[in-house]
């Protein structure tokens, strides 16, 4: 059977031919038992598929879908109840919190100590009670930095521990996070800057492994989006070493793939 | 462009300008169809919901890159199909991984409520047996009613490739349906290769 016969059968089975064309096609097909069988197969499949019901979301699925999207896209609140986003802490929040805590510590502890014990200076440096109250309030209410701690030193320790935890959480990123950070980057340096800005830490790929990785990427080329590849770095994900690569289109990096180089497998593709 | 396509372009512009109503209107217009495509591609409601969410997430995150050269819906359905391909690839990889020793056997009695209502076992099984590429062609053309050209744009393959995939997919479906049906029906309706 050639492509013309195939197209004829497709058109006839789909009812796309005029009456005259359909009669001519039927005559042509009737002359060849193989074509008759092919036509019957197509018609059976089409009629069976026509009984498959259309699918729709239930009301609760619809609400949940929109809530999740609103949360993950950081859209403004709407009448739909917002569900918690996948990652609730922005990368700059622990940094900003720590900076506030550090500034307060400097104001209360470091500066007086460095300025000595001259009475006049001490008097000048004594905080105005009202100002101290405001500062104390801002100190204890800084999310992610001081918390409800009683002293600046204690607060610094807590802030450090929390920011470590936050940094660890921040470093728990996947392909879609890396794409969000590097999308549109045109060069490896640009992508690296974007990752630095987003505080996504990766190890560079060891030059000794580049040929093995190249061979692996070649093997995976059919499954990867087409385009030039930028190697972004390696990182442990779920206990295995993974490689992040960016794939460019005309707008820069347009997709990011997460690859297990040892097994030469694609783990994720974010587009 | 159709009225729907023009409306979608306007909605995307409004969404990018921060209009939350535009987000809701776009969802209202397209969420069921995207879910339907994902359900038929994934063959599982939970997996389809995940794929639907990821599809819209990608589309809204990249909305500023949408160029109105193609209909928004074509771009959206293309993202949906690609997302399903990615999720299917991940599923296959997971299935290939060995199960942990403490893995409990599945509770066969606890069926999916939706599947119990909606599944027509012969067709569902025949669809599930198709390759992902063949299933995508059937889902878009036969189940979603797209033209061959629309399916070609959505799948980013030539129209001839869509025709070929569709023809071979239906042929395989017919053969599978014939094999899955009871003997008397088999004799009456078998159209397999003779």
Interface residues (C-beta under 8 A of the other chain):
Chain A: X3 X6 X7 X9 X10 X13 X33 X37 X38 X40 X41 X42 X43 X44 X45 X46 X48 X49 X50 X51 X52 X53 X54 X55 X56 X57 X61 X62 X65 X66 X68 X69 X70 X72 X73 X75 X76 X78 X176 X180 X183 X223 X251 X265 X266 X267 X268 X269 X270 X271
Chain B: X18 X20 X23 X24 X27 X31 X32 X35 X36 X39 X40 X48 X49 X52 X53 X56 X57 X58 X60 X61 X62 X65 X79 X82 X83 X86 X89 X90 X93 X118 X120 X122 X123 X126 X127 X138 X142 X143 X160 X163 X164 X166 X167 X169 X170 X171 X173 X174 X175 X177 X178 X189 X191 X192 X193 X194
